Amino acid sequence: MIICKVYPSDDNKILKRLQHDHYSSYVSELFSAAKKKFIQADAILNANLKITASAKTVERW
């Protein structure tokens, strides 16, 4: 995560540092949630996509 000023008054350094420090854990949670929903959708739709088997084996982003 890159910490920089994006717009005027975007200067809350404490918030930016906090977001930076927690970025990797949140990205991992987002990845896991998306993976779970993708696998569920494939099962519900009975699509049997080839990529689903690969997605199931991915453990980390």
Backbone as XML, in Angstrom:
<?xml version="1.0"?>
<chain id="A" units="angstrom">
  <residue number="1" name="MET">
    <atom name="N" x="0.848" y="-1.171" z="0.000"/>
    <atom name="CA" x="0.000" y="0.000" z="0.000"/>
    <atom name="C" x="0.893" y="1.233" z="0.000"/>
  </residue>
  <residue number="2" name="ILE">
    <atom name="N" x="0.588" y="2.151" z="-0.875"/>
    <atom name="CA" x="1.353" y="3.390" z="-0.991"/>
    <atom name="C" x="0.636" y="4.480" z="-0.200"/>
  </residue>
  <residue number="3" name="ILE">
    <atom name="N" x="1.358" y="5.137" z="0.673"/>
    <atom name="CA" x="0.788" y="6.222" z="1.463"/>
    <atom name="C" x="1.163" y="7.540" z="0.813"/>
  </residue>
  <residue number="4" name="CYS">
    <atom name="N" x="0.150" y="8.292" z="0.375"/>
    <atom name="CA" x="0.412" y="9.587" z="-0.248"/>
    <atom name="C" x="-0.825" y="10.466" z="-0.122"/>
  </residue>
  <residue number="5" name="LYS">
    <atom name="N" x="-0.659" y="11.715" z="-0.425"/>
    <atom name="CA" x="-1.761" y="12.667" z="-0.412"/>
    <atom name="C" x="-2.476" y="12.577" z="-1.760"/>
  </residue>
  <residue number="6" name="VAL">
    <atom name="N" x="-3.788" y="12.326" z="-1.727"/>
    <atom name="CA" x="-4.555" y="12.134" z="-2.951"/>
    <atom name="C" x="-5.381" y="13.377" z="-3.291"/>
  </residue>
  <residue number="7" name="TYR">
    <atom name="N" x="-5.906" y="14.046" z="-2.303"/>
    <atom name="CA" x="-6.742" y="15.212" z="-2.533"/>
    <atom name="C" x="-6.493" y="16.224" z="-1.417"/>
  </residue>
  <residue number="8" name="PRO">
    <atom name="N" x="-6.885" y="17.476" z="-1.620"/>
    <atom name="CA" x="-6.684" y="18.495" z="-0.583"/>
    <atom name="C" x="-7.315" y="18.063" z="0.747"/>
  </residue>
  <residue number="9" name="SER">
    <atom name="N" x="-6.655" y="18.318" z="1.803"/>
    <atom name="CA" x="-7.045" y="17.970" z="3.181"/>
    <atom name="C" x="-6.937" y="16.469" z="3.456"/>
  </residue>
  <residue number="10" name="ASP">
    <atom name="N" x="-6.269" y="15.742" z="2.598"/>
    <atom name="CA" x="-6.009" y="14.316" z="2.823"/>
    <atom name="C" x="-4.688" y="14.207" z="3.607"/>
  </residue>
  <residue number="11" name="ASP">
    <atom name="N" x="-4.756" y="14.570" z="4.872"/>
    <atom name="CA" x="-3.515" y="14.649" z="5.637"/>
    <atom name="C" x="-3.594" y="13.965" z="7.007"/>
  </residue>
  <residue number="12" name="ASN">
    <atom name="N" x="-4.491" y="13.012" z="7.158"/>
    <atom name="CA" x="-4.601" y="12.286" z="8.418"/>
    <atom name="C" x="-3.544" y="11.190" z="8.447"/>
  </residue>
  <residue number="13" name="LYS">
    <atom name="N" x="-2.377" y="11.527" z="8.929"/>
    <atom name="CA" x="-1.242" y="10.599" z="8.916"/>
    <atom name="C" x="-1.469" y="9.388" z="9.811"/>
  </residue>
  <residue number="14" name="ILE">
    <atom name="N" x="-2.174" y="9.577" z="10.918"/>
    <atom name="CA" x="-2.457" y="8.458" z="11.823"/>
    <atom name="C" x="-3.327" y="7.424" z="11.117"/>
  </residue>
  <residue number="15" name="LEU">
    <atom name="N" x="-4.377" y="7.877" z="10.434"/>
    <atom name="CA" x="-5.261" y="6.971" z="9.702"/>
    <atom name="C" x="-4.511" y="6.254" z="8.590"/>
  </residue>
  <residue number="16" name="LYS">
    <atom name="N" x="-3.703" y="6.984" z="7.861"/>
    <atom name="CA" x="-2.938" y="6.376" z="6.772"/>
    <atom name="C" x="-1.995" y="5.300" z="7.290"/>
  </residue>
  <residue number="17" name="ARG">
    <atom name="N" x="-1.316" y="5.564" z="8.395"/>
    <atom name="CA" x="-0.383" y="4.584" z="8.970"/>
    <atom name="C" x="-1.145" y="3.345" z="9.443"/>
  </residue>
  <residue number="18" name="LEU">
    <atom name="N" x="-2.295" y="3.552" z="10.070"/>
    <atom name="CA" x="-3.116" y="2.435" z="10.538"/>
    <atom name="C" x="-3.583" y="1.570" z="9.370"/>
  </residue>
  <residue number="19" name="GLN">
    <atom name="N" x="-4.038" y="2.217" z="8.300"/>
    <atom name="CA" x="-4.461" y="1.471" z="7.115"/>
    <atom name="C" x="-3.289" y="0.697" z="6.519"/>
  </residue>
  <residue number="20" name="HIS">
    <atom name="N" x="-2.142" y="1.317" z="6.472"/>
    <atom name="CA" x="-0.952" y="0.667" z="5.934"/>
    <atom name="C" x="-0.581" y="-0.562" z="6.750"/>
  </residue>
  <residue number="21" name="ASP">
    <atom name="N" x="-0.626" y="-0.424" z="8.077"/>
    <atom name="CA" x="-0.220" y="-1.513" z="8.959"/>
    <atom name="C" x="-1.149" y="-2.724" z="8.881"/>
  </residue>
  <residue number="22" name="HIS">
    <atom name="N" x="-2.406" y="-2.506" z="8.546"/>
    <atom name="CA" x="-3.377" y="-3.601" z="8.508"/>
    <atom name="C" x="-3.710" y="-4.076" z="7.096"/>
  </residue>
  <residue number="23" name="TYR">
    <atom name="N" x="-3.115" y="-3.460" z="6.110"/>
    <atom name="CA" x="-3.429" y="-3.739" z="4.707"/>
    <atom name="C" x="-3.325" y="-5.218" z="4.339"/>
  </residue>
  <residue number="24" name="SER">
    <atom name="N" x="-2.217" y="-5.852" z="4.687"/>
    <atom name="CA" x="-2.011" y="-7.242" z="4.255"/>
    <atom name="C" x="-3.039" y="-8.194" z="4.853"/>
  </residue>
  <residue number="25" name="SER">
    <atom name="N" x="-3.442" y="-7.991" z="6.089"/>
    <atom name="CA" x="-4.434" y="-8.889" z="6.678"/>
    <atom name="C" x="-5.806" y="-8.678" z="6.048"/>
  </residue>
  <residue number="26" name="TYR">
    <atom name="N" x="-6.147" y="-7.441" z="5.705"/>
    <atom name="CA" x="-7.448" y="-7.188" z="5.093"/>
    <atom name="C" x="-7.515" y="-7.698" z="3.657"/>
  </residue>
  <residue number="27" name="VAL">
    <atom name="N" x="-6.437" y="-7.558" z="2.927"/>
    <atom name="CA" x="-6.414" y="-8.065" z="1.560"/>
    <atom name="C" x="-6.600" y="-9.583" z="1.573"/>
  </residue>
  <residue number="28" name="SER">
    <atom name="N" x="-5.972" y="-10.233" z="2.525"/>
    <atom name="CA" x="-6.114" y="-11.680" z="2.657"/>
    <atom name="C" x="-7.567" y="-12.068" z="2.944"/>
  </residue>
  <residue number="29" name="GLU">
    <atom name="N" x="-8.232" y="-11.317" z="3.808"/>
    <atom name="CA" x="-9.638" y="-11.590" z="4.117"/>
    <atom name="C" x="-10.523" y="-11.381" z="2.886"/>
  </residue>
  <residue number="30" name="LEU">
    <atom name="N" x="-10.271" y="-10.320" z="2.140"/>
    <atom name="CA" x="-11.046" y="-10.064" z="0.925"/>
    <atom name="C" x="-10.852" y="-11.182" z="-0.092"/>
  </residue>
  <residue number="31" name="PHE">
    <atom name="N" x="-9.601" y="-11.616" z="-0.254"/>
    <atom name="CA" x="-9.308" y="-12.705" z="-1.180"/>
    <atom name="C" x="-10.046" y="-13.973" z="-0.764"/>
  </residue>
  <residue number="32" name="SER">
    <atom name="N" x="-9.978" y="-14.310" z="0.514"/>
    <atom name="CA" x="-10.627" y="-15.532" z="1.004"/>
    <atom name="C" x="-12.132" y="-15.483" z="0.806"/>
  </residue>
  <residue number="33" name="ALA">
    <atom name="N" x="-12.737" y="-14.340" z="1.073"/>
    <atom name="CA" x="-14.184" y="-14.200" z="0.899"/>
    <atom name="C" x="-14.576" y="-14.338" z="-0.571"/>
  </residue>
  <residue number="34" name="ALA">
    <atom name="N" x="-13.803" y="-13.707" z="-1.454"/>
    <atom name="CA" x="-14.099" y="-13.809" z="-2.890"/>
    <atom name="C" x="-13.945" y="-15.238" z="-3.390"/>
  </residue>
  <residue number="35" name="LYS">
    <atom name="N" x="-12.898" y="-15.911" z="-2.926"/>
    <atom name="CA" x="-12.664" y="-17.305" z="-3.312"/>
    <atom name="C" x="-13.831" y="-18.182" z="-2.863"/>
  </residue>
  <residue number="36" name="LYS">
    <atom name="N" x="-14.265" y="-17.997" z="-1.631"/>
    <atom name="CA" x="-15.375" y="-18.794" z="-1.092"/>
    <atom name="C" x="-16.648" y="-18.574" z="-1.904"/>
  </residue>
  <residue number="37" name="LYS">
    <atom name="N" x="-16.967" y="-17.313" z="-2.209"/>
    <atom name="CA" x="-18.179" y="-17.009" z="-2.971"/>
    <atom name="C" x="-18.098" y="-17.547" z="-4.395"/>
  </residue>
  <residue number="38" name="PHE">
    <atom name="N" x="-16.915" y="-17.484" z="-5.001"/>
    <atom name="CA" x="-16.738" y="-18.016" z="-6.351"/>
    <atom name="C" x="-17.012" y="-19.519" z="-6.369"/>
  </residue>
  <residue number="39" name="ILE">
    <atom name="N" x="-16.463" y="-20.237" z="-5.407"/>
    <atom name="CA" x="-16.649" y="-21.691" z="-5.339"/>
    <atom name="C" x="-18.110" y="-22.026" z="-5.072"/>
  </residue>
  <residue number="40" name="GLN">
    <atom name="N" x="-18.753" y="-21.252" z="-4.191"/>
    <atom name="CA" x="-20.179" y="-21.472" z="-3.914"/>
    <atom name="C" x="-21.022" y="-21.224" z="-5.160"/>
  </residue>
  <residue number="41" name="ALA">
    <atom name="N" x="-20.730" y="-20.156" z="-5.880"/>
    <atom name="CA" x="-21.492" y="-19.837" z="-7.094"/>
    <atom name="C" x="-21.344" y="-20.937" z="-8.134"/>
  </residue>
  <residue number="42" name="ASP">
    <atom name="N" x="-20.136" y="-21.447" z="-8.285"/>
    <atom name="CA" x="-19.907" y="-22.524" z="-9.242"/>
    <atom name="C" x="-20.744" y="-23.755" z="-8.872"/>
  </residue>
  <residue number="43" name="ALA">
    <atom name="N" x="-20.804" y="-24.044" z="-7.586"/>
    <atom name="CA" x="-21.588" y="-25.200" z="-7.127"/>
    <atom name="C" x="-23.089" y="-24.968" z="-7.327"/>
  </residue>
  <residue number="44" name="ILE">
    <atom name="N" x="-23.568" y="-23.780" z="-6.965"/>
    <atom name="CA" x="-24.999" y="-23.477" z="-7.112"/>
    <atom name="C" x="-25.432" y="-23.533" z="-8.571"/>
  </residue>
  <residue number="45" name="LEU">
    <atom name="N" x="-24.601" y="-22.980" z="-9.442"/>
    <atom name="CA" x="-24.927" y="-22.955" z="-10.866"/>
    <atom name="C" x="-24.598" y="-24.262" z="-11.569"/>
  </residue>
  <residue number="46" name="ASN">
    <atom name="N" x="-23.919" y="-25.144" z="-10.858"/>
    <atom name="CA" x="-23.474" y="-26.415" z="-11.428"/>
    <atom name="C" x="-22.703" y="-26.159" z="-12.728"/>
  </residue>
  <residue number="47" name="ALA">
    <atom name="N" x="-21.851" y="-25.130" z="-12.681"/>
    <atom name="CA" x="-21.110" y="-24.720" z="-13.874"/>
    <atom name="C" x="-19.905" y="-25.613" z="-14.143"/>
  </residue>
  <residue number="48" name="ASN">
    <atom name="N" x="-19.332" y="-26.172" z="-13.094"/>
    <atom name="CA" x="-18.162" y="-27.040" z="-13.232"/>
    <atom name="C" x="-17.049" y="-26.397" z="-14.060"/>
  </residue>
  <residue number="49" name="LEU">
    <atom name="N" x="-16.749" y="-25.137" z="-13.733"/>
    <atom name="CA" x="-15.684" y="-24.428" z="-14.434"/>
    <atom name="C" x="-14.329" y="-25.057" z="-14.110"/>
  </residue>
  <residue number="50" name="LYS">
    <atom name="N" x="-13.477" y="-25.144" z="-15.103"/>
    <atom name="CA" x="-12.143" y="-25.721" z="-14.887"/>
    <atom name="C" x="-11.346" y="-24.924" z="-13.861"/>
  </residue>
  <residue number="51" name="ILE">
    <atom name="N" x="-11.532" y="-23.625" z="-13.842"/>
    <atom name="CA" x="-10.776" y="-22.770" z="-12.931"/>
    <atom name="C" x="-11.166" y="-22.995" z="-11.466"/>
  </residue>
  <residue number="52" name="THR">
    <atom name="N" x="-12.343" y="-23.531" z="-11.207"/>
    <atom name="CA" x="-12.785" y="-23.759" z="-9.836"/>
    <atom name="C" x="-11.879" y="-24.741" z="-9.115"/>
  </residue>
  <residue number="53" name="ALA">
    <atom name="N" x="-11.459" y="-25.776" z="-9.787"/>
    <atom name="CA" x="-10.541" y="-26.740" z="-9.171"/>
    <atom name="C" x="-9.237" y="-26.066" z="-8.782"/>
  </residue>
  <residue number="54" name="SER">
    <atom name="N" x="-8.741" y="-25.193" z="-9.641"/>
    <atom name="CA" x="-7.520" y="-24.440" z="-9.333"/>
    <atom name="C" x="-7.747" y="-23.495" z="-8.176"/>
  </residue>
  <residue number="55" name="ALA">
    <atom name="N" x="-8.893" y="-22.824" z="-8.174"/>
    <atom name="CA" x="-9.206" y="-21.868" z="-7.107"/>
    <atom name="C" x="-9.243" y="-22.553" z="-5.751"/>
  </residue>
  <residue number="56" name="LYS">
    <atom name="N" x="-9.749" y="-23.769" z="-5.705"/>
    <atom name="CA" x="-9.818" y="-24.498" z="-4.439"/>
    <atom name="C" x="-8.451" y="-24.786" z="-3.851"/>
  </residue>
  <residue number="57" name="THR">
    <atom name="N" x="-7.447" y="-24.888" z="-4.688"/>
    <atom name="CA" x="-6.104" y="-25.236" z="-4.193"/>
    <atom name="C" x="-5.306" y="-24.014" z="-3.746"/>
  </residue>
  <residue number="58" name="VAL">
    <atom name="N" x="-5.748" y="-22.824" z="-4.107"/>
    <atom name="CA" x="-5.022" y="-21.606" z="-3.727"/>
    <atom name="C" x="-5.223" y="-21.350" z="-2.243"/>
  </residue>
  <residue number="59" name="GLU">
    <atom name="N" x="-4.122" y="-21.222" z="-1.516"/>
    <atom name="CA" x="-4.184" y="-21.007" z="-0.075"/>
    <atom name="C" x="-3.887" y="-19.565" z="0.312"/>
  </residue>
  <residue number="60" name="ARG">
    <atom name="N" x="-3.060" y="-18.901" z="-0.480"/>
    <atom name="CA" x="-2.667" y="-17.541" z="-0.174"/>
    <atom name="C" x="-2.782" y="-16.695" z="-1.420"/>
  </residue>
  <residue number="61" name="TRP">
    <atom name="N" x="-2.975" y="-15.410" z="-1.249"/>
    <atom name="CA" x="-3.061" y="-14.475" z="-2.376"/>
    <atom name="C" x="-1.709" y="-14.080" z="-2.842"/>
  </residue>
</chain>
